[in-house]
Every structure is written in structure tokens, then in C-alpha cells.
Amino acid sequence: MFFLYILFALAIITAAICVAPPKAKAWTALAFIGGVSALLAVEAIGVLAGGETARLWLFESLALGCDTGSLDPLSALFVLLIAVGAVASTIYSHGYLRHARDGKSPAHLSLHYLSLTVMSLAMLGVVTSDGGYSFLFFWELMTVASFLLILFDAERREVRRAALAYLIMMHIGFVLLVIGFVRLQVATGSASFAALPSCFAADGFLPLLLVFLAGFGMKAGMFPMHVWLPEAHPAAPSHVSALMSGVMIKTGVYGILRVIAALDTPEALRTTGLIVLAAGIATGLWGVILAAAQNDVKRLLAYSSIENIGVVLIGLGIALLGKAAGNPAMTLCGIAGALLHTLNHSFFKSLLFFGAGNVLTQTGTTSLDALGGTAKNMPLTALLFLIGTAAICALPPLNGFVSELLIYSGMFKGIASGSDTLAAAAGLTALALIGGIVVLAFAKLYGTVFLGAPRSHEAAEATEVDNFRIVAMALPLAGILFVGLFPAQAVGFVVRAAGCFLRTPVAAAQWLLTPTLTAVARTAWLLIAVVAVLAALRRRALRKRTIAQGPTWGCGFTAPNIRMQYTGESFSEGLQSIMPSLTQQNGEGDAVGKSEIFPTSHGFDIRHKDRIDNLFSAWWVELLHQINQRVMRLRTGKINHYILFALAFLILIFILSIFNLL
């Protein structure tokens, strides 16, 4: 009966979006997404404020058994994350797709907005399901809807290839999750997350843990299962990229959290902590190094999402090691930092992908080497993108600083107390290295796109975007500022969500972090006050002065031009020594020859492609291509051949039945 209700709701949503005029499809989708999100968000805030867990559904069937959905503090935190991201993406799509309405049919737009609505609601279903087959239903619904969203520009070959690679890898992960839940039901009689502790206690925990970790890690973008992410995000429309990177991959993190929360013995906690920490270090370093090497805005942001998943996993690994060692401070800082960074990444990555979409629609490109100087004509986009850049670089007084400070504190507390000192030191070193390269990558991104002189006439003639997109960007901006300026209140919600991981009462856990968070808030407001005072003094000092403007000093050179600016490739030249071992470099154009004393005009473009892609993605696409070629040979167009195929199939069924193989 539960699934019949779901199908009935999907039918209503489909009918409403299909009959809506093209200009109203975004608002129709927003009505469904916003309505459901608002209802669940109100309930979620109540749960995080100290209310009891809310039961959302309960059904029993002969085939699937008992299946439930509820809203506990952990689910509530992810509901808020999804609600903000989904609503912002839908509002943004109204302005972003304005240029596409003339080139796409009403049916095409209807399918897109239907998929956007289904994906958003399916994600809410994922984080409110208690596990089992309703969880798998919503998980698959989310995957199929996101696949259709990636295919918005399906006429482009690279889009079709990225969508196919995404679909294949997501279904590999889905099969792993099915195996995990079936194994769980066989062992305990229940496929819910609540049955995991007894299953881990009765049997060896590691095989089932690794199956779930791989299944959820595929969606989260964990190394080396990340290769779909830098291909799918650039191929999708920017509001879809924001929803996938800022929100959807967090459902993988949610699944990992549910599984590791069921661990209890010190041996299991320590083993899992080391695995998760190692995965986080590898994911973070691989993602940030390849992000710094990219020369495309959306590919750089996509690899940055992999890096941030690595940061989250480092925090989770530290929390597990602290819990195994009986170190409550280390556990608290690790889990609070990981959960807060999950929320923070949703805010600033959505903001950055929205900014990338603004640049794309106004200039027609996301190539760093074709942009530059756009801040002059797109001041609001440049300012909002700068805030997102500072936040992702963990600069105060913004939200990224707070979450990474908590993770650092957890590692320092582990080292100081002797709790897995080597592991904590490895995480500390990796996180510091990740942070340094992040600053390089985003200084390159912001400086090349928004500063300097325009490298093309499209960049020089860009104009600011419509108000709908600015409003959509304001939603994640509000989250960035709230966490950065009121960290104690934000972390209070996060600590309640982390209650299932902690052995100390929530109130006591919050008290442990209060001094640190109070100092962070005081410093943030002091920094703002100092900047405001300096700005006022500068304005007053310049009020009576005449400001002369002139060309930038060119070290004596009298004819500077745009070719003398840093390009994306030259900015990250310091990393080139390690690039060949991580990427396949594809160059287009011809370089300046050694014999050219007075070189003519040359063009050269370098693309860095992930080497792991050939191991985990490209061969699947090639395999399907080969299978398709062979299957197509059966399409002879002759009826007698098709009758022969049907007869052969019936004979095969008959033979298998005789030998009891069916």
C-alpha cells in the first residue's frame, strides 16, 4: 500500500508539471519540493531542538516484511540540508534555463522538472527511511532521476558518455547495497539499520561493513570510486551540478554514518576508524591535487567535491579512533567536525556551482583560459563567488573555518592524549596539505575567472544575471554566514544529530565545545569590526583626495596585453612535477618551436584526465559499446529470423526446466 501511495503521488506530480506552461514549470516543481521540504523541515527543527523521534510511516507486507520511516536527529540534519539545497536549485533553474526554453520542447522541459522534483523528494525519502527496501526504492529513484537530469543536453556526445558512466557506477553501488541489506535480513530477520548492531555482534563485522562502505562510497565519491563525479558534474546543467555535488553525494555520507554508528566494540571501532581515515586521506589528497590542475571551472569544482568528502571521512575516522580509545573529546570533535563540514560543503559548493552557471550563461564557456575580468561586469556574482571561495578555503569568519577547526582539534586532542598518535598525526598532516592546495586551487579559479583583463570578447561583454539566480545564491550564503558568525548555535544542532555516536550526554558534549566556539564567534565578530573600521577610515581619508587612474606598471614594458596574464595551467605549474603520475595529459594545438626566434601566434590547451577513470569507468563504457555492436547484428529486419530467435528461446526454457534449473 505504501508504494501505491508513492506511485499515486508521482502520477499527480507528473500531471501537474506536464500541463504547466513552460515558464511555470519551475514554479510548479518548486511548489511540490518547497511544500514537502517545509513540512519535513519544521518537524526536523523540532527534533533537533530536543523533541522526540517522529514516526513518518509504517507498513507490513508478505513480500517485504515490516518497513518504517522516521525522523531522528541525524535524519533531521540531513533533511534541512536537502531542503535548502533543493529549493535553491529549483529557484536558480528558472533563470538558468531561460535561454534553453526556446531550444527545448515542452516535453523535454517537463521531463527535466519532473526529474528534478522526483530526485529532491527521493533524497528526503532516503534520509527518513529506517533502511530496508523502502530505502533501496528511494535510493534507486534518486539515481534514475539524477541520470535523466544529467541528460538535459543529450545531443552532446560527452554528456551521453558521462551519464552512461554515472548510471553504470551507481548501479554497481546499488547491487552492493542490495547484497548488504539482503545479508542483513538473512542474519537478523530485519533489513533495517536498527538490526546492524546485532548483526555486527553475531558475525564478523568487516565483510558486511566493507560492502556497505563501498556501496555508499560510490555515491559519495570516495577514492577510487570517484571517477563518475568529475565527468557527470560538468555535463549536467549548473543547478543540477549544485544539487548533485552539494546535496546528493551527502546521501552516501549519510549511509556511511548509519553503518558506522552501529559499531560498538573497541576492535571494530579502531579497525573501521583506520579504514575510514585512510580512505579520507587518499580521497582528499587525490581530489585536491587534481582540482588544482584543472582548467575548467566546473571540473575544478567537481574534483573539489571529492576533496571535501575526504575531509569529512578524515573527521569520521578520527571520531571512530577516539571512541575506540575511550577519548570523548576526540570523538566529539571528529564527529561534530565531520557533520558540520557535510553541512558546510552543501552551502558553499551550491553557491560556487551557481556562480559557475552564471559565468557559463553570460560568457558561453567555463574554460579558465577564455575568461578573466568578469568581476567588472558581474559584480554581484563576483562578490558571492568570492565569499564561497573564502568559505571553501576555510578562512574566518566563514563556515568552513569552524568545521575544519573542530577536526583539527580532534586530531590535536588525540595526539596529546596518546590515542592512536600516528594515525592522528597522519590525518593532521594530510588535512594541512589539503588546506594549502585548496588555497592554491581557488586562488587560481577566482583570479583567472574574475580578475585581470578579459581574454575573449564574450568575457568582456558579460552582464549580470537575473534576480532569481541571485536570490537562489542568497540561500546558501545565509547558511555560510550563520555557521561562521554563530558557531555555537550551529554546532549545537550538529551535536544533537551526533548523539547516536557519543557515549556522553548531549548537554555535556556541548559544554566541552562551548569555550572554543565562543572564542571563534568573538574572533569572527572582532574581525568584522576591524575591517569595518578600516574601511570607514579609508573612505574618510580618500574623501578629499583626487584618485588618479592609469595602466598597471609593466616593469618597463610599454605594450602589455592579455597574453601576459597567468593562465590556469601556468598558475598551477608548481604541481606539474607530480601530474604525470596522476593524470593523462591531453594537449591540443602546437607549442612554440625551439627554432622560432620571433614566434607567430600559437594556441595550446592542456587537459588533465584522471588515470583512475580507465580502471573504473572507461572500460565499462567500452564494454557496453562492444556488447551493443554485437546485439545490433541480430537486427536483420527479417521476420523469419525473429521467429527463429523466439523458438530458440522457448527451446532453451524447455531444456532448463527438464533439468530443474529454473
N, C-alpha and C positions, 0 to 999 in steps of 0.2 A: 504493500500500500504506500509506503514511504516513497519508493521510486516512481510510482504512478503520480503522486503529487508533484515530484520534481519534473517529470515529463509534461504534466499539465502546465506547470509554471513556465517551462521552456516554450511551450506552444503559445502561451499568451505573450511572452516577450518577443517571440519571432513575429507574430502577427502585428503587434504594435509597431515594431521597428520597420517592418516591410511596408506598412500602409502610410507611414510618416513621410512627408515631403523631404527631399534631400537636405535642405537647410535645417530641418527639425529633427533629423535622425540622431544627432549628437545629444540634443536635449532630451529626447525620448530615452536614449540609453542612460543619460545622467539621472533621469527620474527613477529608473529601476535601481541603478547602482547606488545613488545617493540615498534612496529610501531604505533599502536593506542595510546599507552601511550605517546610516544614522540610528536605526533601531538597535543593531548589534553594538554600535559604539557607546550608546547610552548605557546598555547593560554592562559593557566591558568596563566603563569608567566606574560603575557601581561596584563591580567585583574587585577592581584594583584599589578602590577606596576602602576596602575592608569587608565587602559583602561576601556572601556565601556563593559557592559554585552554582551556576544556573544550569538546569537541565533543559536542553533545546528539543531533543526528540528521543523517542524510544520505540523500537518496533521489533517484532519477532516473526520469523518465517521458518518454514521447514527446511528450506534450502540454505539460508544464510545464518540461521540462528538469531541470537539477540544482538542488536546493534544500537548504539546510543551516540548521542552528540551532546556536548556540554561546553560550558564556558567557565574555565578555571582561570586563575591569574595569568598563567603562561599563555593560554589561548587569547585572553583579553588583550594582552600587549600586542600580539600579532594581528588581532582584529583591528586595533587602532592603526597600526602600520599599514595594513592593506586598505583600510577605508580612506585614509588621507591620500595614499598613492593612486588609488583607482579613481577617486573623484577628481584629483588634479589632472590626471592623464586624460580623462574624458573631456574636461573643460578645455584643455590645451588642444585636443584634437579638432575642436570646432574651428579654431583659427588656422591650425596647421594644414588641415585638409581642404581649406577653401580653394586653394589652387588646383586641387585634384578633382573637384566636383564636376568640372566641365569635361574632363578626360575619362571619367569612370561612369559606368552605368548605374542607375538607381539600385539594381540588384547587387552590384559589386559593393556599393556603399552599405547596403542593408546587411550583407554578409559580414562586412568588416565590423560594423557596430554591434551586430548580434554576437560575433566572436568576442568583442571587447567586453560586452556585458556578461556573457557566459564565463569568460576567464576570470573576471573580477569576482563574481558570485561563487565560482568554483573554488577560488582561493579561500574565501571565507568559509566554505564548506570543509576544506582541508583542515584548517586550523581549529575548527569547532568539533570535528569528528573525533570520537574516542578511539579510533582505529578500526581495523577490520575492513569489511567490504564496502561500507559507505565511504571510508577514507580512500580506498582504491578507486571507487567510482568517481569521486570528486577529483582525485589526482589525474585520472585519465581524461576527464572532461577538461581540466585545466590545460593539459598537454595538447589535446586536439585543437582547442580554441586558440592557443598561442601559435600553433603551427599555421592555422589559417590567417592569423594576424601578420605573421612574417611574410606570407604570400601576397600581400597587398599589391606589390609591383611585380607580379608573377611573370610579366613579359620579359623581365631581365633574367638572363641565364644564371648569374651569380646568386640571385635571390632564390631561384628554384633549387639550386645546389645547396645553399645554406639551410633552407627549410627542410630538405630531404635529410641532410646530415643531422639536423636537430631532431627530426622525428625518429630516426633510427636510434640515436643515442638515448633519447628519452624512453623509448620502449625497451631498450636493454635494461635501463634502470627500473622500469615498471615490472619487467619479468623478475628482477631480483627482489623487488618489494613483494610481489605475489609469492615467491618462494619463501620469503621471510615470514609473511603472515600465515601462510598455509602450515609452515613448520611450527609456528607458534600455536596454532589451533590444534594441531595433532598432539603437541606436547601437553597442552593445558586445557583443551576444550573450549578455548576462547581466543579470538584473534584481535582482542583489544590491547591497547598499550598497557592497561592495568594488569594484564597477565604476564608481562615481561619479567618482573622481579622473580616470580615463582619459576618461570622457565629458565632464567639465568641461574637460579639457585639449584635447580634439579639437574640440569645438564651442563656441559661445558659451554660457557657463555661466548667464547671467542668466535666460533664459526657463524652463529646467528648474528652476532654483533657486526662482523665484517660484511655479511650480506646486506644488512640494513645500512651500514655506513657507506657501502658502495652504491646502493640504490638511491639513498638521499644525497650522497655526494655528487652523483651525476647531475642532479637538478641544481645543486648549489654551485657547481663549477669548481669542485675540488680537483687539484692536480692528482693524476694526469687525465682526469675525465672532463677537463675544462674546454676541450677544443671546439665544441659547438658554440661556445659563448662569443668569442671574437668574430665568428662568422655570422651568427644569427642577428646580433645587435645592430651591426652596420646595415644589414639587409632590410631590417624592419623599419617602418616609419618611426620618427623620433619619440612620439608619445608611447608607442608600443615598446621601444627600447627602454624608455624610462620605467614603464610598468614591469617589464621583464627583469631588468637589472636592479631597479630599486625595490621591487616587491616580490616578484615570482621566485627568484633564486633563494629568497628568505624562507620559502616553504621547505626547501631542502635543509636549511639550518634548523627549522622547527622540528622536522623529523629526527634529525640527529640529537637535538635536545631531549625529545621524548624518550629516545632509546637509552641515552647515557644516564638519564635520570633514574632509570630502573636498576642501575648498578649499585651495589652496597658494600661488598667485601673489599678490604684494602687491596688484595691482589688484583681483583678485577678492575678496580678504580685506577691503580697505578699503571697496569698494562694498557688500559684504554687511554689513559692520560698521555702516555708516551707516544702511542699511535697517533692520537689526535694532534698532539703538539708537533710531531714530525711532519704530519700532513699539512698543518698550518704553516710551518716554516717553508716547506717546499712550495706550497701554493702561493704564499705571499711573495717570496723572492722571485719565483718564475713570473708571476703576474706583473710585478712592478718593473722588472728589468725589460720585459717585452713591451710594457706600456711606454716606457721612456724611449724605446726605439721606433715607435710608430709615427707615421707622417700623415695619418688621417684622424680627424677629431673623434669620430665615433669608435674606431678601432682602439684608439688610446683609452677612451673611457671604458670600453668593454674589458680590456686587459686590466684596467684599474679595479674593476669589479672583482676579478679573480683575486687580486692582491688584498682587497678588503675582506673577502671571505677567508683568506689566510690569516688576517689579523683576528677575526672572530674565532677561528679554530685555535689560534695560539692562546687566546683568553680561556677558551673551554678546556684546553689541555692543562693549563696552569690550575684552573679550578679543580679538575679531577685529581691532579697530583697533590694539591693542598688538602682535598677531602680524604685522600688515601693516607696522608701523613698526619691527619688529625689537626690541621692548621686552619682554624676557622677564618682568620684574617686573609690568608692567601686564597682560600676558596671563595670568600665573599668578593674580593677584588677581581678575581678572574671571571667569575660568572656574571657579576654586575657589569664589568667592563665589556664582556662579550655581548651580552644582551643589549646594552646601551649602544655599542658600536653597530649592532644589527639595525637598530632603530635609526641611528645617525646616518648610516650609509644610505638608507632608504631616502632620507631627506636630501642630502647633498648630491647624491647621484641622480635623483629625479630632476633636481634643479639644473645640474650640468647637462643632462641629456636634453632637457627643454631648451637650454641655451644653444646647444649644438643644432637643434632643429630650427631655431631662429636663424642661425647663420646659414644653414643649408637652404632654407626657403628664400632668403634675401640675397644670397650670392650664387646659389646653384651648385655649390661644392662644399665638401668638408676636407679637402686637401690643404694641409698647412701651407704648402708652397704656393698656393694660389690665393691666399688670404693676406691679412695684415691691415692695420689701420682702421678696423671696423668700429672701434670704440667711439670714433668721432661722429659717425652717423647712426650708431646704435647704442646710445649712452646707457639706457636702462638695462638692456641685455648685457652690456659690458660690466655694469655695476653688480648685477645679480650673479653673473658668472664669476666675477672676482670674489664675491662672498662664498660661493660654492667652492671655488679653488682654495681659498684660505681655510675653509672648514675641512676639506679632504686632506689638506696638508697638516691638520691638527694644530692650527695656530689659535691662540687665545684671542678674543674671548668667545670663540665659537664652539660648536658641539663636539667636533672631532677631538679637540684637546681634552675634553672631560673623559671620554671613553678610553682613549689611549693612556691617559694618566692613571686610570684605575687599573688597566692591565699592567702597566709598568710597576705600579705599587704592589700588585700581587706577586710579580717576579722578584722585586726587591725584598718583600717580606719572606718569600721562600728562601732566598739566598741568606738573609740574615738569620733565619731560624734553622738553617741546615736541612730544609725539606727539599730533597732532590735538587741539590745545588747546581749540579752540572746541567740538568735539563732546564732549570730556570735561567741559568746563565746563557744557555744556547738560545732560548726564546728571547731573552733581553737583547742579545747581540743581533739576532735576526730582525727583531722589531725596530731597533735603532737603524739598521741598514736599510730596511724597507722605508722608514720615515725619511731618510736622507734622499733616496732615489725618487720618492714621491714628490718632494720639493723640486727636484730637477725636472721631472716629467711635466708637472703642472706649471712651472715657470716657463718651460718651453711652449706648452699649449697656449697659455694666456698671452705670453709675449708675442708669439708668432701670429696668432689669430687677431688679437685686438690692438696691439701696439705697432709702432713703426709706420711705414708707408704702405699703401695698398699695392699688392703685386699683380692685380688684374683690374680691369675696368669694372667688373661685377662687384668686387670688394669696394672699390671707390664710390660706386653709385648705390650702395646698400642703404636701406632706410629702416627705421624702427618698426617692430611688429605691432600687431593689433593688441587692444587692451585685454582680450580674452586670454591670450597667451601670457601676458604679464600677470594677470590675476592668478592663473594656474601656477606660475612660478612663485607667487607670494605665499602659497600654502606650504610648500616645503621650507621656504625661507622662514616662516613663522616657527616651524619646528626647530630649525637650526638655532635661531636666536633664543628660543625658550630654554633649550637644553644648555646652551652656552652661558646664559645670564642667570638662570635659576637652576643650577645643577642639583641642589639638594632635593627640590621637588621632583625633578625628572628621575633622579636615581631612586627616590622613594617608590615610585611606581615600578621601576625595574626590580628593586629588591623584593617587592611583593610577588612579582612574576617569578623570581628565582627561589621562592620559598621551598619548592619541592627539592631543590638541590642542597639546601642548607640544613645543618643539624642544630643551629642556634635559632631562637625565635626571631621573627622578622623585625620586631622592635629593637631587640638587642643588636641585630645586624646593622640596622640603620644608624644606631648610635655609634657604632665603630667607624662609620664613614663620615659622620657629621662634621668633625673638625676639619678634615681635608676639604670637603665640599664647601664649607663655609669660607675657608681661605681662598678657594678657587673663585667663588662668587665675588668676594671682596676684591680680589685682584682684577677680575673682569670689569667690574664697575669702576675701579680706580683707573684702569687703562683707558676706558671710555672717557672718563672725566679729564684725564691728562690730554688726550687727543683733542677733545672739545675745547679746552682752554688754549692749547697751542694753535688750533685753527682760528679761534677768536682773536688771539694776539697777532697772528699773521695777517688776518683780514684788516685789523686796525692799523697795523704798520704799513700795509700797502695802500691804504685808502687815499693817502695824499701823494703817492708816488706814481710816476708815469712808467709803465711797464713796456719796455721795448721788445719787439719780437723779431727774430731773424733765423736764418738757417742754422742747423746744428753744426758745430765746429767739426770739420772733417780731417783734422790732423794735417792741415795744409793742402789737402786735395780740394780742388775747386769745382769738380764736376761729380758730386755723389749721385748715385742712382739706386733704384730698388734692389739691384743685384748685389749690393754691398751689405745687405741685411743678413742676419742669421737665418738660415732655412731650418726646417725641422730636423733634417739629417745632420747639419753641421752643429746644431745646438747640443745634440747628444753624442757628439763624436768621441767623447771620452769613454763611452761604453762600447765602442766598436770593437775593441780588442776581444771581448767575450761574446759578441753577437754571433760569429760564425758557428760556435758550438751549440747555440740555442735555436738559431733560425736558419731558414733558407732565404738568401738574399736574391731577389729578382730585380734586375736593373733594366730600365727602358731608356733608350736614347744612346748617345755616344759621348764619351768623355773627351776632354781636351787632350790632343796628342802631344807627345814629348817634343816633336819636331815643329810644333806650331809656335813660332816666336810671337806672332801677332794673331791670336786665336780669333776665329769667327764665332758667331753665336752658336751655342750648344745648349741642348736640353737633356737633362738626365734625372730619372726618377728611380729611387730605390725603395723596394717594399720588403719588409721583413715578415716572413711567414713562419709560423710555429712548426718546428720539426715534429713535435708530438702529433700534429694533425695527420700525418701519413700513417701513424701507428693505430690511431683510434677513430679516425673519421674518413679519410680519403679512400681507404681500401674498401670500406662498406659501400660507398657510393659507386666505386668501380665494379664491385661485385654485383650490385643490383643492375648496373648498366649491362654487364655481361649476361646476367640472367634474363633481362628484358629482351636483349637481342636474340637469345635462343628461343624464348617463348614466342616472339613475333614470327618465327619461322613456321609456327603451327597455324598462323592465319593465312591459309592458302586461298580462301574465298570459294572453295568448292564444298557443296553440301555433303557429298558422299564422304569426304574426309572428316567432316564434323560428326556425321553419324557413326563413322568408324571409331572416332575418339570416344564417343558416348558408349559404344558397345564394349570397347576395351576397358572402360572404367567399370561397367557393370560386371564384366568377367573377373576383374581384379577383386571387387567386393565379394563376389561369389566364392572365389578361392580363399580369401581371408576368412570368410565365415565358416567354411568347411574345417579349417584348421584352428577355429576358435581364437582368431587373432583380432576379432572385432567384438 
